[in-house]
């Protein structure tokens, strides 16, 4: 039982050290400004990464089809 208490107290201590993505002083939607901005950054990064992967996929598909036509 003492190991569980120690674990819970250590978890609580670490959570106090963490920085949370919202400002507790703000009210309403502005409270989550950092969280919203981070979410937008992640969505933009995923769209860019998806476009990058799609471009390579199409390029390699065309290259593979061209190689098949040549008879490689």
C-alpha positions as CSV (number, residue, x, y, z in Angstrom):
1,X,0.0,0.0,0.0
2,X,2.9,2.4,0.7
3,X,4.2,1.9,-2.9
4,X,0.8,3.0,-4.3
5,X,0.8,6.1,-2.1
6,X,4.4,6.9,-3.1
7,X,3.4,6.4,-6.8
8,X,0.4,8.7,-6.5
9,X,2.4,11.4,-4.6
10,X,5.1,11.3,-7.3
11,X,2.5,11.5,-10.1
12,X,0.9,14.5,-8.4
13,X,4.3,16.2,-8.0
14,X,5.1,15.7,-11.7
15,X,1.7,17.0,-12.7
16,X,2.3,20.2,-10.7
17,X,5.6,20.7,-12.7
18,X,3.8,20.4,-16.1
19,X,2.8,23.4,-18.1
20,X,-0.8,23.1,-19.3
21,X,-1.9,24.5,-22.6
22,X,-4.4,26.9,-21.2
23,X,-4.3,30.0,-19.0
24,X,-6.3,29.6,-15.8
25,X,-6.7,33.4,-15.5
26,X,-8.6,33.7,-18.8
27,X,-12.3,33.1,-19.2
28,X,-14.2,31.5,-22.0
29,X,-12.7,30.5,-25.4
30,X,-9.6,32.7,-24.9
31,X,-8.6,30.4,-22.0
32,X,-7.6,27.7,-24.6
33,X,-5.7,30.0,-27.0
34,X,-2.4,28.0,-26.8
35,X,-4.3,24.7,-27.2
36,X,-6.2,26.1,-30.3
37,X,-3.0,27.4,-31.9
38,X,-1.2,24.2,-31.3
39,X,-4.1,22.2,-32.8
40,X,-4.0,24.5,-35.9
41,X,-0.3,23.9,-36.3
42,X,-0.8,20.1,-36.1
43,X,-3.5,20.2,-38.7
44,X,-1.4,22.2,-41.1
45,X,1.6,20.0,-40.6
46,X,-0.6,16.9,-41.2
47,X,-2.0,18.4,-44.4
48,X,1.5,19.3,-45.6
49,X,2.8,15.8,-44.7
50,X,-0.1,14.2,-46.5
51,X,0.5,16.2,-49.6
52,X,4.2,15.3,-49.5
53,X,3.4,11.6,-49.2
54,X,0.8,11.8,-52.0
55,X,3.2,13.6,-54.3
56,X,5.8,10.9,-53.8
57,X,3.2,8.2,-54.2
58,X,2.0,9.6,-57.6
59,X,5.6,10.2,-58.7
60,X,6.6,6.6,-58.0
61,X,3.4,5.2,-59.5
62,X,4.2,7.1,-62.8
63,X,7.8,5.9,-62.7
64,X,6.8,2.3,-62.1
65,X,4.2,2.4,-64.9
66,X,6.9,4.0,-67.2
67,X,9.4,1.2,-66.3
68,X,6.8,-1.4,-67.1
69,X,6.1,0.0,-70.5
70,X,9.8,0.1,-71.3
71,X,10.0,-3.5,-70.2
72,X,12.3,-3.3,-67.2
